[in-house]
Amino acid sequence: MNLIMAPQRPIDTERDRRWQAVVQRDASADGRFVYAVLTTGVYCRPSCPSRRAKPENVSFHDSPQDAEAAGYRPCKRCAPNAASANTPVTALVERVCRIIEQADEPLGLLELAERVGLSPSYLHHRFKAVTGLTPRAYARAHQARRVREALSDPGMDITQAIHGAGFRSSGRFYENADAMLGMTPTTYQRGGPDTVIRFAVGECSLGAVLVACSPRGICAILLGDDPDSLARDLQDRFPQAKLCAGADDFEDWVARVIGLIDDPTLGTELPLDIRGTAFQQRVWQALREIPAGTTASYAEIAERIGSPSAARAVARACAANPLAVAIPCHRIVRQDGELSGYRWGVERKRALLEREAN
């Protein structure tokens, strides 16, 4: 009797492909999806070395966020919710960053996605998860840095600086000049002599506090013991600006900042004028996403912004933070949990953390 064997069903569904990646513990699939096990309530990377679950108990999710929304918790062995420099998704995002930085003109999301072979929605989601910025916001920050660098050269023609940074027209740049520079490019090139910054010094539970505000928002919150030293620090930060005492309406800003210092868990939304490099802005945004009452290490922040080897650069960005409490660099501790340095004094840092913990 001749037996006719049924042809083996080809692996042609997304679930089958993902299951094969799990069976093979394929590290190249890490970052593309995670799998969850119903019987344990845990989700893992495809390459997780844990004992293989039965396929009927396994579900697949596009991201750790999706798995957690479904009620699963991350595996402690493979840490699927932690970014890794070795995962394909992190390397892919770094590649996209280089494409953005090397482009003569800003690239749209669709074109970026086509260059790396992904869908626009997937690229947008993964890029923001790794860097904390959308591709468009990252490109704007990079353009702003290029403009600032060009305008820092006194001999650079403003039009050349604008087009050299990738703006197709001067009009398009001037629409965004205030957000990028905080002033006109001519004023910026002269060192900001016409910029008016109002400030006031008050007393809070941590000593003296200086609050300064540009036309765009609060640009400095400085802590210390000596009001005169704080004023000199402000002058050093804005050497060409016109500093003037805040009027009566400025007292409300100072009161709101003092309220935030006394109770950092309030999370008061203050309009901020945040000026920094693209890297600093990524670090500071990651700091603002640390919930009150919790802490993170420099290495963890470096991982979150997609630069796992940049822990020291993260530390320098924290030290350059001009907005105490509003950008909560006090929530950064050493890897072992001990307090690290704080530009306004470790005791102030300790006090802020104790208030949040309570």
Secondary structure, DSSP 8 states (H G I E B T S, - for coil): ------------SHHHHHHHHHHTT-GGGBTTBEEEETTTTEEE-TT--S----GGGEEEESSHHHHHHTT-EE-TTT-TTS--TTSHHHHHHHHHHHHHHH-SS---HHHHHHHHT--HHHHHHHHHHHHSS-HHHHHHHHHHHHHHHHHTSTTS-HHHHHHHTT-S-HHHHHHHHHHHHSS-HHHHHTTSTT-EEEEEEEEETTEEEEEEEETTEEEEEEEES-HHHHHHHHHHHSTTSEEEE--GGGHHHHHHHHHHHH-GGG-----B-----HHHHHHHHHHHTS-TT--EEHHHHHHHTT-TT-HHHHHHHHHT--BTTTS-GGGEE-TTS-B---TT-HHHHHHHHHHHH-
